[in-house]
């Protein structure tokens, strides 16, 4: 095969065979296909797209480019969960222990965050001593013994995706649905999932800005799952305002703990139950959604889900007492309040601008090498459609640096819009996409 001919083939809108896709991915992974040819290929895909069959073959080729985790030694159906990312998105910290308490083994590899705040792994490091790196044997043994383990993603999984993603980032080809979908799904498949549930965020604080874009991506990923034999469901959820009230690593851990205690924000609990109930169905633990919801609600309120989080924290070297005493988690000393400039109703809390404010504080990364301050962040007091009085605190900035706090406050002021009359709060769950 010849890479120049394969680039031209896609440029003309023609479909690849499985062998041609394997040639491209294997060649790029081993270095025989250079960046400049792969850049041209990515741009051809960007403009011409891929068929569902091509996208599935691309996904599996990237999954096969490195190690694949074998979870067969763990009894039961292993259901993985992935979020496309947003502001205040601490859902995994709630869903993973919740469904583990219901008897679903959770063997999860997560990444570190690049953007508005840390990833799940960064947030878990708010527990002093928490180990995010385990050997494969330790990882599997913990899932068998505890029912739950969350570790950093192995560098040996999907090396083709890592190379291709870095290239797309500097060649203006990130926003290609086949490339996004295959990137996400290849990692889930390589991590050993039997079934997959996806939380596709849409709105100002998400990569997908419109519902139509989110639906397109969700359908593409669900189709990949169907084509490669992994049952997949996508939940499309709102990210026009932050999820919950807390934005920042330790702050989000505290909010997740509150949710696992049955005292969290309504939107965080609703999204966790929506995702978790479908994980129960995929795992064959419940016959219908209503019974799955009821079971999870019981586990949230009887302490079982919180205890499961503590079990995981202890097993991975953290202090489990901090799960029950979250006031011992990192906290920034400098507090600055955003006061309402007028009375009225909140019409907007722009998630993207709130996220940028959090990054200014040090809660997120600008580059992959940037350090994260686990203690800083933003604590909102209100949601869209809430009434406010003039001078009332809308949000509190928690910082370790006064100058950073003041810069974040200016950014936060632009995120807020107050109007005279009530408005309709945004819908939390827009769509559920499945193979049917």
ZIJOQUI-V594534 format. One record per residue. N is the residue number from 0. RES is the residue in three letters. D_LAST is the distance of its C-alpha to the last C-alpha in whole Angstrom. Layout:
# ZIJOQUI-V594534
N/RES/D_LAST, N/RES/D_LAST
This chain:
# ZIJOQUI-V594534
0/UNK/38, 1/UNK/39, 2/UNK/37, 3/UNK/39, 4/UNK/37, 5/UNK/34, 6/UNK/34, 7/UNK/35, 8/UNK/32, 9/UNK/30, 10/UNK/32, 11/UNK/32, 12/UNK/28, 13/UNK/28, 14/UNK/25, 15/UNK/26, 16/UNK/26, 17/UNK/25, 18/UNK/29, 19/UNK/30, 20/UNK/28, 21/UNK/29, 22/UNK/33, 23/UNK/32, 24/UNK/31, 25/UNK/33, 26/UNK/36, 27/UNK/35, 28/UNK/35, 29/UNK/38, 30/UNK/40, 31/UNK/41, 32/UNK/39, 33/UNK/40, 34/UNK/39, 35/UNK/40, 36/UNK/38, 37/UNK/35, 38/UNK/35, 39/UNK/36, 40/UNK/32, 41/UNK/31, 42/UNK/32, 43/UNK/31, 44/UNK/27, 45/UNK/27, 46/UNK/28, 47/UNK/27, 48/UNK/23, 49/UNK/21, 50/UNK/19, 51/UNK/16, 52/UNK/17, 53/UNK/21, 54/UNK/19, 55/UNK/18, 56/UNK/21, 57/UNK/23, 58/UNK/21, 59/UNK/22, 60/UNK/26, 61/UNK/26, 62/UNK/25, 63/UNK/28, 64/UNK/30, 65/UNK/32, 66/UNK/31, 67/UNK/28, 68/UNK/28, 69/UNK/28, 70/UNK/27, 71/UNK/27, 72/UNK/30, 73/UNK/28, 74/UNK/27, 75/UNK/24, 76/UNK/20, 77/UNK/21, 78/UNK/19, 79/UNK/20, 80/UNK/19, 81/UNK/20, 82/UNK/21, 83/UNK/22, 84/UNK/25, 85/UNK/27, 86/UNK/30, 87/UNK/31, 88/UNK/28, 89/UNK/29, 90/UNK/25, 91/UNK/26, 92/UNK/29, 93/UNK/28, 94/UNK/24, 95/UNK/26, 96/UNK/28, 97/UNK/26, 98/UNK/24, 99/UNK/27, 100/UNK/29, 101/UNK/26, 102/UNK/26, 103/UNK/24, 104/UNK/26, 105/UNK/25, 106/UNK/27, 107/UNK/26, 108/UNK/28, 109/UNK/28, 110/UNK/30, 111/UNK/33, 112/UNK/33, 113/UNK/34, 114/UNK/34, 115/UNK/34, 116/UNK/35, 117/UNK/35, 118/UNK/31, 119/UNK/31, 120/UNK/33, 121/UNK/36, 122/UNK/35, 123/UNK/36, 124/UNK/39, 125/UNK/40, 126/UNK/41, 127/UNK/44, 128/UNK/44, 129/UNK/41, 130/UNK/40, 131/UNK/37, 132/UNK/38, 133/UNK/38, 134/UNK/38, 135/UNK/35, 136/UNK/37, 137/UNK/38, 138/UNK/34, 139/UNK/33, 140/UNK/35, 141/UNK/35, 142/UNK/31, 143/UNK/32, 144/UNK/35, 145/UNK/34, 146/UNK/30, 147/UNK/30, 148/UNK/31, 149/UNK/30, 150/UNK/32, 151/UNK/33, 152/UNK/31, 153/UNK/33, 154/UNK/35, 155/UNK/34, 156/UNK/30, 157/UNK/29, 158/UNK/32, 159/UNK/31, 160/UNK/28, 161/UNK/32, 162/UNK/34, 163/UNK/31, 164/UNK/30, 165/UNK/34, 166/UNK/35, 167/UNK/32, 168/UNK/33, 169/UNK/37, 170/UNK/36, 171/UNK/34, 172/UNK/30, 173/UNK/28, 174/UNK/26, 175/UNK/24, 176/UNK/20, 177/UNK/20, 178/UNK/23, 179/UNK/22, 180/UNK/19, 181/UNK/20, 182/UNK/23, 183/UNK/21, 184/UNK/19, 185/UNK/22, 186/UNK/24, 187/UNK/21, 188/UNK/21, 189/UNK/24, 190/UNK/25, 191/UNK/23, 192/UNK/20, 193/UNK/18, 194/UNK/15, 195/UNK/15, 196/UNK/15, 197/UNK/16, 198/UNK/18, 199/UNK/18, 200/UNK/21, 201/UNK/22, 202/UNK/25, 203/UNK/29, 204/UNK/29, 205/UNK/26, 206/UNK/26, 207/UNK/23, 208/UNK/25, 209/UNK/23, 210/UNK/19, 211/UNK/19, 212/UNK/20, 213/UNK/18, 214/UNK/14, 215/UNK/15, 216/UNK/16, 217/UNK/13, 218/UNK/11, 219/UNK/13, 220/UNK/13, 221/UNK/10, 222/UNK/10, 223/UNK/13, 224/UNK/12, 225/UNK/10, 226/UNK/13, 227/UNK/16, 228/UNK/14, 229/UNK/14, 230/UNK/11, 231/UNK/10, 232/UNK/10, 233/UNK/12, 234/UNK/14, 235/UNK/16, 236/UNK/19, 237/UNK/23, 238/UNK/26, 239/UNK/28, 240/UNK/30, 241/UNK/31, 242/UNK/29, 243/UNK/31, 244/UNK/35, 245/UNK/36, 246/UNK/35, 247/UNK/37, 248/UNK/37, 249/UNK/39, 250/UNK/38, 251/UNK/35, 252/UNK/35, 253/UNK/37, 254/UNK/35, 255/UNK/32, 256/UNK/35, 257/UNK/35, 258/UNK/32, 259/UNK/32, 260/UNK/35, 261/UNK/33, 262/UNK/35, 263/UNK/33, 264/UNK/32, 265/UNK/29, 266/UNK/27, 267/UNK/27, 268/UNK/26, 269/UNK/23, 270/UNK/22, 271/UNK/23, 272/UNK/21, 273/UNK/18, 274/UNK/17, 275/UNK/19, 276/UNK/18, 277/UNK/14, 278/UNK/16, 279/UNK/18, 280/UNK/15, 281/UNK/14, 282/UNK/17, 283/UNK/17, 284/UNK/20, 285/UNK/19, 286/UNK/17, 287/UNK/16, 288/UNK/16, 289/UNK/19, 290/UNK/21, 291/UNK/20, 292/UNK/21, 293/UNK/24, 294/UNK/25, 295/UNK/25, 296/UNK/27, 297/UNK/29, 298/UNK/30, 299/UNK/30, 300/UNK/33, 301/UNK/35, 302/UNK/35, 303/UNK/33, 304/UNK/31, 305/UNK/34, 306/UNK/36, 307/UNK/33, 308/UNK/34, 309/UNK/37, 310/UNK/37, 311/UNK/35, 312/UNK/38, 313/UNK/41, 314/UNK/39, 315/UNK/39, 316/UNK/42, 317/UNK/42, 318/UNK/44, 319/UNK/42, 320/UNK/44, 321/UNK/43, 322/UNK/40, 323/UNK/42, 324/UNK/44, 325/UNK/42, 326/UNK/45, 327/UNK/46, 328/UNK/44, 329/UNK/45, 330/UNK/46, 331/UNK/48, 332/UNK/51, 333/UNK/51, 334/UNK/50, 335/UNK/49, 336/UNK/48, 337/UNK/46, 338/UNK/48, 339/UNK/47, 340/UNK/49, 341/UNK/49, 342/UNK/47, 343/UNK/44, 344/UNK/40, 345/UNK/38, 346/UNK/36, 347/UNK/35, 348/UNK/35, 349/UNK/34, 350/UNK/32, 351/UNK/33, 352/UNK/37, 353/UNK/37, 354/UNK/35, 355/UNK/38, 356/UNK/41, 357/UNK/39, 358/UNK/40, 359/UNK/43, 360/UNK/44, 361/UNK/43, 362/UNK/40, 363/UNK/38, 364/UNK/39, 365/UNK/40, 366/UNK/40, 367/UNK/38, 368/UNK/42, 369/UNK/43, 370/UNK/43, 371/UNK/42, 372/UNK/44, 373/UNK/42, 374/UNK/44, 375/UNK/43, 376/UNK/41, 377/UNK/40, 378/UNK/40, 379/UNK/39, 380/UNK/40, 381/UNK/38, 382/UNK/34, 383/UNK/34, 384/UNK/35, 385/UNK/38, 386/UNK/41, 387/UNK/44, 388/UNK/48, 389/UNK/50, 390/UNK/51, 391/UNK/48, 392/UNK/46, 393/UNK/43, 394/UNK/42, 395/UNK/44, 396/UNK/45, 397/UNK/46, 398/UNK/47, 399/UNK/50, 400/UNK/52, 401/UNK/53, 402/UNK/53, 403/UNK/49, 404/UNK/48, 405/UNK/50, 406/UNK/48, 407/UNK/45, 408/UNK/46, 409/UNK/47, 410/UNK/43, 411/UNK/42, 412/UNK/44, 413/UNK/42, 414/UNK/39, 415/UNK/40, 416/UNK/40, 417/UNK/42, 418/UNK/42, 419/UNK/44, 420/UNK/41, 421/UNK/38, 422/UNK/35, 423/UNK/31, 424/UNK/30, 425/UNK/27, 426/UNK/23, 427/UNK/22, 428/UNK/18, 429/UNK/17, 430/UNK/13, 431/UNK/11, 432/UNK/8, 433/UNK/5, 434/UNK/4, 435/UNK/0
